[in-house]
Every structure is written in C-alpha cells, then in structure tokens.
C-alpha cells in the first residue's frame, strides 16, 4: 500500500505556515454556545449590517435569545425541525441560531423554489414549523403544506427608519395582498408574526442540553445537480469543527476586526458555515443583502472597507468585465475566495489582470460543511483548488481496482475529518454508498474526479457522473471546457456526452458567444480551435451548438441534464 502511505503522510503539511496547526481541538460545545462566547467578547462591535442598519453582537444575542424563548412558548421541543424559507436577512440569522439554542435542527429552503419543490423539501425534512418571508407566503399556500406553526416576517422589519418607510410605500399593494391572504387562511393555519413574538419575554427560559456529537444542527439539502436534493445530516460538532478549521486556516484574519461580504445565500451550507457562522464566531462584521448586483458589491466594498469577499466563479467572471470594478483597490482586501464551482484559469487570469490580486480557490460539498480544501494564502497554484484544511485528510481512490492511485493519476477523491456529515437524512442506502471503509478507517466518497500532485495540491477534473466515454478513453469535462473558454469570442461553455444509437458517445460542446462574435464564429471555428490547442484527438468535440445562455442552478453550476438534442441522450 505504498500509494496509501503517500496520502497518509499528508505531503501538503510542509506548505502550512508556522501559525497553521496540523490538527485542531474541537470544543465540546453547541453552535449557539460558540457564538455566545464571541458575543460576550465582542459585545459592542457590529455583528450585522443590513442596508445600513447596524446590529451589535450584544443586541443580536438578545434578539436570538428572545426568539428562542418564543419558540419554546410556541411548543417547539428539542429534536424538532424548523424550516427557514427566508431571504438573506437578520431574521434568517436570528431564526437559525435561536433554533439551535433550543435544540431543534434547521432545514433551510431555497427561496427560489417552486411550490412543488418547497412541498417536497418541507415534507422530507418533517419540519413542524415554517419561518417564512411574507412575499413567499403565496408559494406556501400553493404548496399545500400544513406546518403546525407558521411565522411570517419581512425584510422591512430590519431596515433603517426612512428606508423602511420608502420600501413599505413601494410594496404597499403586495403588503395588502399578503395581509388578505393571511386573514383568509388564519382559520386553517396557526400563524404568528415574527416582529411580535420576538418582543415577548420568557422568564427563566430553560437551558436545553445539547450533545454536540449526536444532536443534529441542520439538514442541509444539496442543489440536486446529480439527482433529487437530499439532506446531509450535520451535527453541532460538525459545524463547530468546520468553523474552527476555517479560523485556524486563515491566521491572516484578526478576530473582531474583519468585514465580510459574500454572494452566497444563507439557505446554502456555504452561506451558513463559511460566511455566517465563521463570521459571527470570529467577531467579524457580516454585511447582508437579500440579493446583490454588481453595483451593490462595488458600493459596499468601498463604503464598509470590506476585507474578506467571497463568491462563485461566475460572479468573478462578471466582475472581471464590469466597467466599475476598477473603482476598488482590491489589493486592500485580505482574502478573495471562490467557492462552489470550477474556477477556470481564464477567470483567474482575467481577474488578476484587472485587479492585480489572486482569487483563492476553495473546494467543498454540502456533505463536508461546505469546505475541505483551499489555496494557501501565500502559495496559490493556478488550476489547483489547494490543500486540505487542518485536521482533514484527502486521498485519491481508484474505484475500478479498489486501491489508492499513484500521485498525479486521476481518481475519485475521498476525505475524512471532523466536519464530515453523519449521513443522508432518511436515506440509509445512499448513506451506505457515500462512505467506504479502507483498512478499518471510514472515508467519505466525494464523487469528484481529481488528482494530487507531488506537493499535495489537488486538481479537479469532473464529477464522476460527468465523465464521458470516448472509445477506449475517458474525457473529463474540465479539460475540454478550459480550452473552449480560452477562445477569445467565447463567453460561456459546457460539454456533455451524447449517446448514439450504437451505444457509443460523442462529445458535444454548448457555447455562448460574446455579443460582438455572434454570427461571425461558426461551429467549425470552435472545433478547429480545439484541434489546434488540444494534444489528444479523443477529447475534441464532435459537435457544437450555440446558445443564448446555459442552463444553470445554484451558484452558476451548469445543469448538464438539460442538454438534449435530437435522438442523442445526455451521458450523466
């Protein structure tokens, strides 16, 4: 097992700086207790900023405690599940941490879901209570779900006074419609208003004991890119471990002195752990928006002197060509991080040329609390998503021969660490498939095809399900898409394998051209460019289809299952 020993020796450790530990000590506390320790230390510092309104740590903790008391008074018990159907807002943060304080678990629902998707996730989570944005309440009615309790809120409640008045006037008709809907369904649903119940005082609120290693903190649902969304069971211990790993991995950040802006929604595990919990358990100031456009980003980074900025690769692609990006001195920021999808070299290069800064690429999954690897602060390597976090071990597994792969060979990445989920919610068979036992040790199977180089840096190639058979070889999506992206007239690209009637596959490229190139670039031009720039003929696309845009889901990830042409069948 020579190959195994190479991975277990963790060659990446030699690139840890002296202030990054190899192992971490995870405190035996709940997520709320970890936050409460921070609130005690940084009570007068600003925890949240929402459209200019600031909430200090002491005030935020009081709001969380008040809402926790309200949940108990409404009958919520330990091990109940609370569904959050909310936009990014202070109410989302308050509801999340209050739920964890009373020993309940959280299931956050994507506010962009259809009523059918909402119903599916709510029922799957077995939630008793739904905390809902008023503008989403009509979707709740259409879904026909029947929560024991529904708590309604709206983002106006936490706006500064004048902005609140202006917004209320702007959405007056919507507010009236919501009130009518609520009145019509009061006899059928147990409805409360967030702003009223949070004002109630619950004397002598009982302290709910939490067992960090066993008690569920959240049911975090995947985006469904490889099938129906399923929930990863993440314990308090998992979330606390993930936060401690992040804190130890970035000693460049000063507790209590950073300002964070992220494009990740709080319904996602990235938003919950790498943004919300990491910030609020480090004494940072977290700036929240229900949704941000490029103008908001530029304005906010400058106004609040943001020091940590994160988002998906698609956002950095847009910012690289945005006319106002140069208004910001990006070199002043301490960290710029890309999560959640492939950071193509063309994006990395265009960003560096425009801002004179590097993007630190990170890798993670819902099942791993959102992150397992990140590019080192002082030694990023182009094309690599970096090194495992402290107390994380990663390896590359040959699934066909059931052995560890040699260095620089592509295989499935497997990982282990304190932030790995317990399993999938109510899916024992899928849980069994997600883990593999090797020599008495249990590893999580990521389903991602990667390689590790001699120095311990990891490189992504494709989801296992996106590998395309091409004769006697396998084509990995990243290899082809990277080349197409480098072609100047191309704005966006993706490939998929199309199955012929004889069972063989051909590679088809889906390409979005820049506006100025439309009508001037042909399918043959794309194929010819690939022929000139790819050494191996079996990787070259056989067909090209131009599109106005590509089907995408969360964080800009391509939904390859949407690619269907003629009699061809997409390989997934």
ABEGO torsion letter per residue (X at the ends): XAAAAAAAAGAAAAABBAABBABBBBBBBBAAAAAAAAAAAAAABBABBBGGBBBBAAAAAAAAAAAAAAAAAAGBBBGBBBBBBBBBBAAAAAAAAAAAAAGBBBBBBBAABBAAAAAAAAAAAGBABBBBBAAAAAAAAAAGBBBABBBBBBAAAABBAAAAAAAAAAAAAAAAAAAAAAAAAAAABBBBBAAAAAABBBBGBBBBBBBAAABBABBBBBAGAAEBBBBBBBBAAAAAAAAAAAAAABAABBBGABBBBBABBAABAAAAAAAAAAAAAAGBBBBBBABBBAAAAAAAAAAAGBABBBBBAAAAAAAAABAAAAABBAAABABBBBBGBBBBAAAAAAAAAAAGBBBBBBBBBAAAGGBABBBBAABBBBGBAEBBBBGBBBBBBBAAAGBBBBBGBBBBBBBBEAABBAEBBGBAAAAAAABBBBGGBBBBBAGBBBBBBAAGBBBBABBAAABBBBEABBBBAAAAAAAAAABAABABBBBBBBBBAAGBBBBBBBBBBBAAABGABBAAAAAAAAAAABABAAABBABBBBBABBBBBBGGBBBAAABBBEABBBBX
